[in-house]
Amino acid sequence: MDTPLTVPDLSAATELSCDVLVIGGGTAGTMAALTAAERGADVLLLEKAHVRHSGALAMGMDGVNNAVVPGRAEPDDYVAEITRANDGLVDQSTVRQTATRGFAMVRRLESYGVKFEKDEHGEYAVRQVHRSGSYVLPMPEGKDVKKVLYRQLRRREMRERIRIENRVMPVRVLTHPDDGRAVGAAGFHTRTGEFVVVRAGAVVLATGPCGRLGLPASGYLYGTYENPTNAGDGYAMAYHAGAALTGIECFQINPLIKDYNGPACAYVANPFGGYQVNRHGERFVESDYWSGQMMAEFAAELASDRGPVYLKLSHLPEETIGAVESILHTTERPTRGTFHENRGHDYRTHDIEMHISEIGLCGGHSASGVRVDDHARTTVPRLYAAGDLASVPHNYMIGAFVFGDLAGEDASQYRAYDGVLDQEQLAAAHELVYRPLRNPDGPPQPQVEYKLRRFVNDYVAPPKTGAKLSLAVEAFDRMSAEIAGMGARTAHELMRCAEVSFIRDCAEMAARASLARTESRWGLYHERLDHPERDDTGWLHHLDLRKSPSGAMEFTARPVEPYLVPVPEFAPPGGPERHLGEVALVPVATAGARDAAPAALALRPAASGTPAGVPTPAGPHPRLLRLLSLVEDSPDLEALGPYLDDADPSVRAAAVTALGETAPAGVGPVLAARLRDGAAPVRAAASAALRELVEVLPAEPALGEGLREALGVPDPAVRAAALDVLRALRLGDAPLYAGALGDATVEVRVQAVRALVSVDAVTELGRAAADPAREVRVAVARGLAAVRAPAPEPLAPLLDDPDPLVRGAALAALAGTGCPPSYAAGAGAALGDGAWQVRSGAATALRAAPPGLAVPALAGALADPNADVRKAAVLSLLAHRAEPAARLALAGAADDPDADVRAYASRAGR
């Protein structure tokens, strides 16, 4: 049980000093610390939890949403896309940083060991999710990204420059009383309760979004779409330090799985063939980009008689569903599979009911955050913001890394502050932290937080009105006293109480900013029922919010900066800033005096002791504890050797996992040797570590030899992993891979096909076309289109395959190999096949056929009863749009009942 605390004396504070203080150890904070240290700064990284497991990234990441990979997308196209998605309110110079620096960041992360999906030839497997631009880059081992970053922080050369203080929570940024520049921070230790003061030359805020703003439909305080540890800490600290925030009225709202606090992951499912439908099975999303407009369409469909809304996967073949499950059930909420199982649902038989998340503030997924320039500088000198905290619209993970890098680079020029710290600021921070200890029997944090966030749902969540928002402001003002009266007894409770104060600050910002913008914009994100129209004449301006000298929230309408990339739909008017001052509340009539809010109940004392009959859990293995302690110091192979040879398989498995976390020199051959371990958990750990580290392992002969030996291990998972790594590191050849085509396990044979594609072994691939497993034959069909010199002839046996999925895949492959007249005739005939997958593949094949043969057949396919076939026909007709007959057919498809078909057909004139 935690020991009750007493209020420490302010003079007894622990004082630390650094050149660059980074607050938050997640995505942006880790990168800021690494970059600042690489440039010679002494860095202090503060994290209120533990850097190894903190931030949204630690929950797993299934892919990158905004990878501008050369040859697949152009930076200017991406900038224009984000401008449209954010209804023109964009500082393009910041978005352009992500667009132009994002690919270098992908390569940098890869050098650390982060694994991005690649094809058999080592090219990035970028996928198209939206109707314009291919920006989505899957991450097969996305669950391990945070582990990889932590490994970088713990490298010996980084440990000399970066000091990590876990369990330290800043509550205020300290500023110089004369010029207002950031000079440090004040906070406390979330386990011991000691007060901590930091002097710094510069401060980087990287605390993530305010995900704990609205209350989830479940009512659980921590059942949020976003990581629930993100309580708006940085938003509040920036505001109280005097920094401008912007776009706070633009909320984050996302689709999620009904009754489950996890995204529906259309970014994962859509490239596999999944899509969103209403209860009639109709696609309905018209918007091209995941935006507030898309969410408005989603909400309207959900509220109509066409609801509920589903993510449809049940039409997909078994192997595709298995691939989707392998991602969704291990990355981004690994409890997803258990949730569906407990419901008795299966992707093969049940589509996934979707709903709408609670509201939050997030720059990375909408636009609300601390105002920054293209070097992550805020309006307070020497104060930086990066990641979801910073207002760089739709910045996502790569943008968080980019702006963390920018912040670390710019902040590294400053040296530690050695002047006098403002005692009033320190006393205010001290009071904010410890006041709950003076009132231990006051209302407990869960009750106060629930009430606060209930008000957010009632009065601030869209659709918004001036009356409801005014009531919200009154409620949040009234709750200031309740928050000040919360009680706490432990350091952990102090942390939660401080978070409630941050949430209250963010709630008031959200309400007042929503009142100030008297228009509707961003679809559902800022829908004002009393101002339903978008007003580009008066409101194509950023709405900046800051703390006035009197302590009030005041607003400025700031013109949008001139575009670097013209977007015809928007014409920023320019001109001077308009100072709006404090926002006026809308008068709300009441029928007499309001009743006082009921007092919260006192928290009952926790029961002590263990109930009778409940067994005491056994403690962890002592050698495991020593191993975990050793890992913190990034041990070499020699130090880990005794654990790798331990008689206990659990210790050996943990040691292998430690190798994956620390990646010492010479790790590859050691992991390959563990593929032959007698215990399945050790082999599984070695397989996972090899796949995770494949981007940083040297392709040395000893590793290749070990992997070849592993091909004889009885465990099929080991054989599949060995083939995968041999292919990725170019350590195998066609005879070796062809030998695995006779393996008894389908997954191993699929990996063998992928490996043969990587060495362009067309003859050997042709032999695999007779494999008894459909999954292998489908892989062969796709692989024959992926070799460096594809030709249609090897596909011939697969075009006549008895399985419709194989025929469909072979036909679709003709789009990559070429579809000469003799094959085009067969594709045209296949448009009459009874299986829609075959008809879809045939329509795709005609993309590469001579226009005279393709266009008439495709025009006829626009009448197909299956929407996916019509969509494939439209996409192929777009490739022939130079032909008048193709343009005429596309014009007719503009009225198709399917939203995707209509949207793609409308691109004929672009």
N, C-alpha and C positions, 0 to 999 in steps of 0.2 A: 504494500500500500504506500502511496506517495506521502512523504512527510510534509505537514503543513508549513508554509513559508511565513517569514516575517518580512516587512518592508525593509530593504537594505538602505543604508545611508547613501545619498548621492555621492558623497566624497569617497566612498569605498569602491567606486566603479573600476572595472578592469579596462585599461586603456590600451588600444592597439594602434599601430601606425603602418601605412602603406602608401605606395605611389598611386595605385589604382585599386579602388574598392569596387568589387562586383557583388551586387546583391541579387541572389538567385542562382542556383546551380543547375538550371535546366538547359534547354537547347541554346538560347542566345547567351546565357551567362557563361556556360562552359567555353564557348567559342571566344567570347570577349576575354576571358582569363587567359586562354592559350595564346591568343594573338598579342595581347599586351605583354605577356611574359616573353614571347619570342622576340619582341622589340626592346627588351631590356628593362622593363618596369618590374618593380616588386609588387606583386598582386596579392590581395586578400580576398578570398571568395567566401562569402557568408551564405549559409543555407539554413533555413529554419527546420529542415528535416535532415536528411543525409544525402550528400551529392550523388552517391552511388545509385540511389533509388528515387531521386526527386524529379519534379517537373512532369509535364504531360508526356514528354518523350519516353519516360520510364514505363508508361503504360503500354508501349508498343506503337509501332508505326508501320502501316501496311504499304505505304508508297509515298512518293513525292508528287504533289499536285501541280507543281509549276516548274518543271525542269525544261529549260529552253536549251535543248541539245542541238548543236550545229548540224545542219542538214535535215533536221526534223521540224524545227520551228525557228522563227526569227524574233529577235528582241523587240523590234518595233511592233510586230503583230501582237506580241504578248502585252506590251504597254497599252496598245489600242484596246485589246480585249478587256483588260482590267479597268480602263477608263469607262468603257461601256457598262461593265458589270457594276460599277460604282456610280452610275448616272452622272458621269462627267466631273464629279467632285474628287479630283485626284491631283496631288503634286506629282507629276510624271517623273520628275528627277529622282524621287525616291523609288518609285516602281521600277524605273529603268536600272537602278543599281541591282535589283534582284534579277532583272532580265539579262543584264550583261555580265554579271559576276556569278550568277547561279551555277553555270556549268563548271567553272573553275572550283566552286565550292563542292560540287559533286565529286570532282576528281580529288580534291583534298580529303574529303570524307572517305573516299575509296582508299586513299593512301593510309588512312588510319585503320582500315579493315571493315568499313561499312560496305555491305554488299547490295548492289543494285542489279536488277534483273538484266541479263544480256542474252542475246541469241547465240546460236551455236558458233558463230564466228567472232564472238566477243564484242559485238555492237550493242549499244544500249537499246533495250526492248521497250521503247517509248510507245505508249498507247493513247488512242484518242478516246476521250470520254465525252467532251463537249463537241458540238457540231463544228466548231472551228478551232484549229490548233491541236497539236498532239503534244501534251505537256505532262502526262501522267507516267511516271517511271516507278514500277513496282519495286518493292524491297523484300525479297524472299526471307531474309533473316531480320526483318524490321524489329522484332521483339528485343533484339540485342544491341540496338544502336546506343542506348545509354551506357551499356557495359563497355562498349568500344571507346566512347568518349571518356569515361572514367579511367580507362586504361591509359589514355593519353595524359590526363591530368597527373597520374601517378608515375609517369616516366621519371627517371632520376633527374634528368636535366630540367624538367618542369617543376619537380618538387623543390628545387633550389630557388625557384622564383615565385611559386604559387603556394601560399599558405591557405589551407582549407580549414574553416571553422564551422563544423556542423552543429546543428541545434542552436544556432544563434539567429534571432529574429529581429532585424531592424524595424523600428516603427516610425522614425523620422530621419529625413536627410538634414544634416546640419549645414547652414549657410553662413557666409561671412557677413557680419552686421553692416559693413560699409558698402560693399559692392555686390552682395547677394550671390557670389559664386559658391558652388558646393565645396565643402571642406571636410565632409565626413558623414557619419551617421551615428545614431544612438539606438540601442535596442537591449535585448536581454537574452540570456541562455534559457532555452525552453525546457531544460531538465533541472538545472540547479537554481534558476531564478536570478543569477547574478546580473547586475547592470553592466552593459558593455558600451564603451565609447570608442569610436574609430576616427582617427585623423587620416585624411587622404588628400592626394593632389587632385583626383577626379573620382567621380562616382558613376557607376554604370548600373541603372535599374534594369533588371531582367527577371521580373517576378511573375510574368505570365498574365493572363486575362483576369477579369472578374467573373469567374464561372459560377460562383456561389451568390448570384444576385436574385434571380427569380427562384421560386420554389418548384421543384419537379412535381409532376402529376402524382407521383407516388407519395409525396409528403415527406420523404426522407431528406434530411438536411444535406447529406453527402451523396445522394443518388443523382448527381448532376451529369449533364452531357459532358461538360468540361471536367478536367481534374479538380475535384472539390477542394484541394489544398490551395487553389488559386482564388483568393478571396478579395482581390483588388488591392493588395498591399501597395503595389507600386503606383497605382492610380492615386491613392490617397497621399502617399509620400511625395509624389511629384507635385500634387496640388498644394499641399501645405508648404512646400519649398518655394512656391511662387511660379512654377512652370505652367505653361499653357497646355491645356488638353483640347482635343478637337474631335468633332464627329461623335460626341458622346450620345447624341440622340439616335445614332445608327446602331441598332442592337444586333447581336448575334442570335439567330434562331435557326435551328437545324432540324432536318428530319431524323427521326430515330426509331428504333424498334419499340413498338407499343409495350409499355409496362417494363421496359428494360433501359437502363441508363447507358445505352451504347448506340453509336451511329449505325444506320442501316447499311453503310459502306457501299453505296452505289459506285464509288470510285473503284472498288474492287470488283463488284459484280458486273457492272456494265460492260467492261471489255471482254468478259466471258460470255456475254449474251443476255445478261439479266437486264431488267428495266422496270420502271414504275408504272403501275396500272391502277385503275379504279376497280370497283367490284364487278364491273362488266368485262374486265380484262382488257380495257382500252388504254393505250398510252395517252397521256393528256398534257405533258409538260411541253410548253412552247418555247420557253426561254432557252437561250443558247448557253448560258453560263450559270454556275451555281451561285445565285445571288438572291437579293431580297425579292426581285420580281419572280424568280422561280418559286420561292417560298410562298409568295402571295397566290400563285397558281395552285400550289400544293394545298394551302389552307382552304382555298375556295372549293377545291374538289372534295376535300375531307368534309367540309360543312354541307355539301350538296347531297342530293339523293343518290349520287353516284359513289359516295363513300361507303365503307372505308377504302383506304388506299393501301396498296401492297407493293413490296419488292418481289417481282416474279422471277423465280428460278426453277419452278417445277417442270418447265418445258425442256430443260437442258438434259443432256445425256449424263449417265452416271459418272463417267470420268471427269466431266467438267464440274459437276457438283462436288465431287471429291476434291478437286483442286481448289474450289472456292472455300470449302470447309477447312482445308489445310491452312488457309490464310486466316479466315475469319475466326477460327476457333483456337488459334495460337497467338494471334497478334491483335491489338486493339480490342481489349476486353476478352481475355481467354475464357471467361465464364459464359460466353455466349452459347456454346454448345450445350452446357448444362441447363441453361435457361430453356432452350428449345426442347431438350429431352424431357425436362420436368413437365412441360406443357403437352407432351406427346406429339410434338410437331417434328417434321422432317422436311428438309428442302425439296425432297423428291415428291412429296405428297401435299405439302402445305406451302403456300406463298407466305411471305413474312409481312404481317400487318405493321404498318408504319404510323407514326404520329408526329407531333411537333414538340420540340424541346422547350424548356423554360428559357427566358431571355437571359442574356449575358452581355458583357462588354468585352470586345476582342478586336484588336486591329488586324491580327493575322487572318481572321475568318470573316470580318466585315470591314469596319473602318474606324472604330472608336478607340482612341488611345491618346497617349502623350504625344504632343506635336514634336516631330523631329525633322531635321533636314537630311540631305543625302549623305551625311557622315554620322548620323544617329545623334547629333547634338540637339538637346532640348533648348528652350528659350532661356534657361538658367545656365550661366557660364559654368563649364566643367561638369555639367550634369548630362548624362546620356541615357537613352532608353532604347531597348532592342527587344525583338521578339513580339509576342502577342500583345505586350503592353504598349508598343509603339504604333502610332497611327500610320501604317503603310498598308493600304487596303489589300486584302486577299494575299497576304505575304506568305502564309503557311510555313512549313518547316524550313525550306531552303532560304526563304527570306529572313527567318529568325537567325539562321547561321550567318547569312551575309551581313545583316546589321549588327550582330554580335561581333563579327570580325571588324566591321567599320568602326564600331565604338571602341573596341580594344586598341585598334591602331591609332585612332586620334587621341584617346585618353593617355596613351603611353608616353606622351611628351611631357606630362606633368609629374612633379616630385611631391613627396608627402608634405602636407601642411604642418607647420610647426608653430603657428601663432596661437593666440588665446581663443578658446572656444566660447561661444555665447552661452552664458550661464542660464539665461531665461529659456533658451531653446532646450537646453539639457534638463532643466527643471520641469518643463512642460512634457517632454518625452518620458521622464521618470514618473510623473503623475499619471500619464496615460497608461503606462504599463502596470503600475502597482496599486491603483485606486481600488480594484476589486478585492484586494487583500484586506482593506480597511472595512469592508462590508461583507464578510464571508457568508452571511445568511441572506444576502440580497438575491434577487431573481437570478437563477442559473442561466448560463449562456444559451443552452439549447432552446429554452422557452422564449427568451428575448429574440434570438435569431429567427426562430420560426415565425414569430409575430411580425418582425420587420419584413421578412421575405414574403409573407402572406400579403402585406400591404403592397409590395412590389407587383405581385400577380394581380391584385385587385385593381390597382390604379395606374400602373405604369406600362404593363404589357399591352402590345397592340391588340385591337385597334385603339388608338389613343384619342382622348378629347381634352380640351383645355380644362374642363371641370374636374375630370378624374385626376389629371396631373396636378392640379392645384390642391386637391384633397391629399394627394400623395405628399406634396411638399409640407403641408400642415402636419401630416402624420409623422414624417421623418423628423421635423423640428420637435414635435412632442416627444418622440422616442429618444432624443438626445439625453434627456434626464434619466430615462429608464436604463439606457446603456451605461450612463455614468454610475448608476446604482447597482449594476451587476455584481454578483459575489463570486469569489474564487478562493481556493485554498492551496492550489498547487501551481507549479510553473506551467504545466500543460494547460490548465484552465486559464491561466493568464494569457497564453497564446491565443486560445479560442476567443477570449473576451476582446483582445486587440483586433482580431479578425472581424468581429462584429462591428467595431467602430469603422473599419475600412469599408465594410459592406454598406453601412449607413451613408458614408460619404459618397460612395459610388451611386447609391440609390438616389440621393438628392441631386447629384450631377445629372443622372439620367432623366429625372423628372423635370428639372429646370431647363435643361438643354432641349428636351422635347417640347416644352412650352415655348421656348424662344423661336424655334423654327416653325413658322406658320405656313406650312405647306405639307404635302405628302411627297416622299421621295424614298427610293430604295425598296419599293414594294412593301412587303410586310414589315421590314425593319423600322420604318417610320411612317406608319399609316395614320394620318390625322382625319378622323371622321368629320371634324368641323372645318378642316382645310383640305378637301379631298384631291385637289389638283396639284400637279407639279408646277412650280413657278420658276422657270429658268431666268426670267427677266430680273426678278427680285432676289432669288435665292440660289443662283449658281455660285454660291460662296461657301467657304468653310465657316463653320460656327465654332469659334474658339472660346474657351472657358478658362478663367483664371480667378485666383483669390485676390480681392481688392485689398488696399491698405487697411480698410475697416474690417476685413474678415468676411465680407460678403462675396457670393459668386456673381461675377459680372461677365458679360459676353461681348464679343466683337465679331462682326461679319467680315471675313477676310477674302478678298478676291482670289479666285483660282489662278495659279501661276500660268503664264503662257505655255501652251502645250509644246512639247518637243516632238510629238508625233500627232499630226492633225487627225481629228476624229470628226467626220462631217456632221454627226448628229448633235454636236455640242459646240457652242461658240462662247467661251468665257468672256463676260463683258469688261473685265478689268476695272480700273478705277481705284479710288482710295478705300481704305478700310472704313467700316462704319462702326463706331462705338455704340453699342446697344445698352450698356450698363446692366443693371439688375433687371430680371424679367418680372413683369407684373403678373400676379395671380388672377385667375378668373373668379369673380365673385360667385359663391355657391350658397344658395338660400338654405336655411335650416329651420326646422320647426321647433324652436325653443332651444334651451340650453342642452349641450351635449352631455351625455353621461360620462363620468370618468372611466377610464379603462380599468378593468379589474386587475387587482394586484396579482403578480405571479406567485405561484406556490413555492414554498421553500423546498429545497432539495433534501430528500430524506437521506439520513446518514447511510453510507454504504455498509452492507453486512461484511463482517470480517470472518476469516477462517475458511476452511474447506468443508462443504456439506458432508455429513456422514455418508459413507458408502461410495463416495466419488473417488476413484483411484487417482493418486498423484502421478502426473505424467513423468515418464522417465526423462532424465536430462540428456542433452546431446552427447554424442561420442566425444571423449576428451581430445582425441587426436584431430577430430574435425574442428574443434574450437581452436586448437593450436594452428591448424592449417588456415582457417579463416583469418586469424590474426596475422599470419605470415603473408597472406595475399596483399594486405594493405601496403606492404613494403616492396611490392613488385619483385618477387624472388626470381632467381635464375633457376636453370634446370637442376643444378646440383642441389639447391636447397629443397626442391620439390621431389627429388629422387626417392627418398625414403617413403613418401606418401604414395607415389606412383607404384611402388613395389609392396605396399601394405597388404597384409593377408585379408583385411576386411574389404569386400568389394565397394561398400559405400564410401570408404576413405579413398580408394583408388578413383572412383567416379568423381568425387569432389576435387581430387587433385587434377584430373583431366579437365574438369570445368575451370579450375584455376588457371591452367595453361591457356585456355581460350580467353580468359579475362586479361591475363598479363602478357601473353605472347612473347616469351623470352627468346633470345637468339637460339636457333636450332630446334624450334618447337615442332616443325613439320614432320620429320622422321619419327620423333617420339610419339606424336599423335597417331601416325600411320601404324606404328607398332602396336598401339593400344586397340586398334581395330581387330586385333587377333586375341584380345583378352578373353578369358573364359567366362566372364560375367557379362550378361546382356546390358546392364546399366552402364558399365564402363565402355562397352562398344558404342552404345548410343551416344554417350557423352563425347567420345572421340569423333564420331561421325558428325555431330552437331558442331563441334569446335573446328574441324577441318573445313566444313562448308562456310562457317562464319568467317574464318581467317583467310579464305582463298585469295582475297585481293592483296594480302600482304605477305603471303608465303612465297619464298623464293622457289623457283622451279628447279630444285636440285635433284640430282640422280638418286640420292638416298631416299628422298620422299617418293619419287616415281617407283623405285623398287618396292618400297613398303606398300604402296597402293596396289601394285600388281599382285603382290602376295595376298593382299586382302580380297582379291577377286576369287580366291579359293575358300574363303570363310563360309561356313554353312548359313550364316545369318544373311538373308537377302537384303536387309536394310544397309548392312555394311557394304555389300557388293554394289548396290546402287550408289551409295555415297562415294565409294572409291572411283567408280566410273565418272561421276559428276566432277570430282576434283581433278582427275586425270585429264578430262576434256578441258576444263577451265584453265588449267596450267599448261596445256599443250604438251603433256608428258606421255601421251599414248599415240598409237598409229592405227591405221585401218585394220590390219590383221588382228590386233589385240581387241579392238572394239567388235569386229565381226565375230570373234569367238564368243562374245557375250550374247549374241543373238540366239544362241541355243540354251540360254539360262531358263530354268523352270519358272521363274517369277516374272510376271508381266512388267512390273516397275523397273526391274533390271534391264529388260529388253528395251523398254522405252528410253532409258538412259543410254543404252548402246546405240540406238537410232540417233539420238541427239549428238552423240560423240562422232558417229560416222558423218553426219552433216558437217560437223566442224572441220573435218579433213576432206570434204567434198568427195566422199567415197560413193559415187552414184551406183556403181555396179553392185556393191554390197547392199546398198539400200534397196535396190531392186529385188534382191533375194528375200529381203524382209517383207516384201509386199505380200508374201504368202503366209505370213504369221497367223496362227489360229486366233490370236486376240485382236479384237476390234481396236483397242487402244493403240496397239503397236502399228496397225495398218494406217490409222488416222495420223499418227506421228510420222510415218513414212511419207504419206501424201503431203503433209505440210513441209516436211524436210526436203522433199524433191524440189519444192519451189524456193527453198532457202539456200541451196548450194550456190556457189559463186557463178556458175554457168548453167542456169536452169534450162531444161528443154522439156517439151510436153510428152515425148515418146515414152519415157519410163513410167509415166502415170497411167498408161493404157490399161494394164490389168486392174488397177484400182478403180478406174472409171466404170468397170463392169462388175464391181464387187457386189456380193449379195446383200451386204449391210448398207442401209441408206445413209448412215452417218459417214461411212468410209467413202461412198460415192459422192456425197456432198462435199467432203473435205477435198477429194481429188478434183472435183469440178472447180471449187474455189481456188485451188492451187494453180489452175490454168491462167488465172489473172496474173500470176507471177512468172509463169514459164512462157507465156505467149499462147494464144489460142488461134492457130491457123484455121483456114476454112473447113478442113475435114473435122477438126475438133469442135469448131463453132456449130457445125450442123448437129453434132451429138448434144452439145449444150442446149441448143434450141429445142431439140426433142425432149430433153430432160426437164424442160419447163412444164411438161405435162405429167411428170412423175407424181405418184400418190403421196410421197413424203415431202413435207415442206422444206426439210433440211436440204434435200436434193434440189428442189426448185430454187432455193436461195443460193446454193452453190453454183447452179447453172447461170443464174442472173449475174452472179459475181464474175464467172468465167468470161461472159460476153463483154466485160469491160475491156479485155485485151483482144477482142475479135475485130475483124474488119467491119467498119461502120455499116456497110450495106447489108451485112448479115445480122449484125447485132441490134441495130436500132429498131427494126420492125418487131423482132422477137421481144425485145425489152418493153416496147410500147404495149404489146399484148399482155406482158406480165404485170402491168400496172393494175390490171383487173383481178389479180390473184386474190383469193379470199384471205390469205395469210399476210399480216402486216409486215413481217420480216422479209418476206419475198418481195413485196412491193418496195420496201426500203432498199433492198439490194439492187432492184431494178433501177430505182432513182439514182443511186450512187454510181451505177455503171453508165446510165444515160448522161450524167454530168461529165464523165470522161469523153463523151461523144458530143458535147454541147455545141461544137462547131457546125454540126449538121442541123439544118432547119427542122427536119423531122424529129430530132431529139429534143430541140427546144420546144416544139409544139407539144410533144408528149409530156415534158416536164411542166409546161403551163397547165395542162389538164390535171396533173397530180397535185397542184396547189390547193385543191379542194378535198384532198383525201381525208377520210375520217381519222386517220392516225396522225398524231402530232409530229412524230419523227419524220414521216413521209412528207408531210406538208413543209416542214422546216427545211429539209434538204432540197426539196423541189424548188423552193424559193431562191436557192442559191444559183439558179441557172443564169440569172442576169448579172452576177458578180464577176 
